[in-house]
């Protein structure tokens, strides 16, 4: 089974969850259910069967930017680099070289996926309500239009009850640890040909609209202007100077809607250029700057 995810951290966790190198201690294989039962330090754990080479990461950030341009283009690679370098990493040559390789890595991952599709391998897409993840789901389904691979999806629930009186909320798969992934297989669903066509059509519609940003509103992914989330930044700003990292951290904490810190940082940068945000104390690391209302 080929596992498809749309974020680096979640794909890394899945690779651990699906590692064939995991030692079975005090347990036995339970392949019929797609997991292996483990007992580590007295705690029962389950790992998804297979190996890490069956994990595909498509972290193309498809919720932002021009999607009418092929995602394997230099434009998309440059966009990924610009987002990841928001904290001033562009001044570090080694980090920038690593970021340049990151964009190429996702293209290699896409090529691997296309190879698996052509071989008829079964696929399992792990997605959430986060815009980047929904975009990824729609994009992959558009790729599958002319193929008949068995395709399954696991949608991350908004919350789960982890104990008698404890509720855990989730916004994306990056919040799920490697030992927890198999617990969500109960939400697995096989996509019909009609499902794949429907989701693929949604991607085509988004490409035709091609707005600068895509957001999830009332359960639906829609195209929106690039300043759509700016009001969240303004709510945390005041005339009192505060660290940029604190503002972004508060937004992520109060509004867990699956938007990365790099997007808020890029919008703050635009607000500074427009004069609506003022830098009180500058820093080489943008997140360390002190800012306030302009």
Long-range contacts (C-beta under 8 A, 24 or more apart in sequence): 1-34, 1-50, 1-54, 1-121, 1-122, 1-123, 1-124, 1-152, 2-54, 2-55, 2-56, 2-113, 2-116, 2-121, 2-122, 2-123, 2-124, 3-48, 3-50, 3-54, 3-55, 3-56, 3-124, 3-126, 4-56, 4-58, 4-113, 4-123, 4-124, 4-125, 4-126, 4-136, 4-140, 5-55, 5-56, 5-57, 5-58, 5-126, 5-173, 6-57, 6-58, 6-59, 6-60, 6-62, 6-127, 6-132, 6-133, 6-135, 6-136, 6-137, 7-57, 7-59, 7-132, 7-133, 7-172, 7-173, 7-174, 8-57, 8-59, 9-174, 10-126, 10-172, 10-173, 10-174, 10-176, 11-55, 11-56, 11-57, 11-59, 12-57, 13-173, 13-174, 13-176, 13-177, 13-178, 13-181, 14-48, 14-55, 14-126, 14-173, 14-178, 14-181, 15-52, 15-55, 16-52, 16-178, 17-47, 17-48, 17-178, 17-179, 17-181, 17-182, 18-47, 18-48, 18-49, 18-50, 18-51, 18-52, 18-54, 18-55, 19-47, 19-51, 19-52, 20-50, 20-51, 20-52, 22-47, 33-185, 34-182, 34-185, 35-182, 35-185, 45-179, 46-179, 46-182, 46-183, 47-179, 47-182, 48-181, 48-182, 48-185, 56-109, 56-112, 56-113, 56-116, 57-105, 57-106, 57-109, 58-106, 58-109, 58-110, 58-113, 58-136, 58-139, 58-140, 59-106, 59-132, 60-106, 60-136, 60-139, 61-132, 61-260, 62-132, 62-135, 62-136, 62-139, 62-214, 63-130, 63-131, 63-132, 63-134, 63-135, 63-213, 63-214, 63-215, 64-212, 64-213, 64-214, 64-263, 65-212, 66-210, 66-212, 67-135, 67-206, 67-207, 67-210, 68-207, 68-210, 71-110, 71-139, 72-107, 72-110, 76-103, 77-103, 77-104, 77-107, 78-103, 80-106, 82-266, 83-260, 83-262, 83-263, 83-266, 84-262, 86-261, 86-262, 86-265, 86-266, 86-269, 86-286, 86-287, 87-265, 87-285, 87-286, 87-287, 88-283, 88-284, 88-285, 88-286, 88-287, 91-284, 113-140, 113-143, 114-143, 117-143, 117-144, 117-147, 117-149, 118-147, 120-147, 120-148, 120-149, 121-149, 122-149, 122-150, 122-151, 122-152, 123-149, 123-150, 123-151, 123-152, 124-151, 124-152, 124-153, 124-154, 124-188, 125-151, 125-152, 125-153, 125-154, 126-153, 126-154, 126-156, 126-173, 126-181, 127-153, 127-154, 127-155, 127-156, 127-173, 128-155, 128-156, 128-170, 128-171, 128-172, 128-173, 128-258, 129-155, 129-156, 129-158, 129-171, 129-216, 129-219, 129-258, 130-171, 130-172, 130-216, 130-257, 130-258, 130-259, 131-214, 131-215, 131-216, 131-221, 131-258, 131-259, 132-172, 132-258, 132-260, 133-172, 133-173, 133-258, 134-214, 134-216, 134-221, 135-203, 135-206, 135-214, 135-221, 137-199, 138-199, 138-200, 138-202, 138-203, 138-206, 138-221, 139-203, 141-191, 141-195, 141-196, 141-197, 141-198, 141-199, 141-200, 141-203, 142-199, 142-200, 142-203, 142-204, 143-200, 144-196, 144-200, 145-196, 145-197, 145-200, 148-193, 150-190, 151-190, 151-191, 151-196, 152-188, 152-189, 152-190, 152-191, 153-188, 153-189, 153-191, 154-184, 154-185, 154-187, 154-188, 154-189, 155-187, 155-189, 156-184, 156-187, 157-184, 157-187, 169-256, 171-256, 171-257, 171-258, 172-258, 216-257, 216-258, 226-267, 227-267, 229-259, 229-263, 229-264, 229-267, 230-267, 230-271, 232-264, 233-264, 233-267, 233-268, 233-271, 233-277, 237-277, 237-291, 237-292, 237-293, 238-292, 238-293, 239-292, 239-293, 240-292, 241-280, 241-281, 241-290, 241-291, 241-292, 242-290, 242-291, 242-292, 243-287, 243-288, 243-289, 243-290, 243-291, 244-268, 244-286, 244-287, 244-288, 244-289, 244-290, 244-291, 245-287, 245-288, 247-291, 248-287
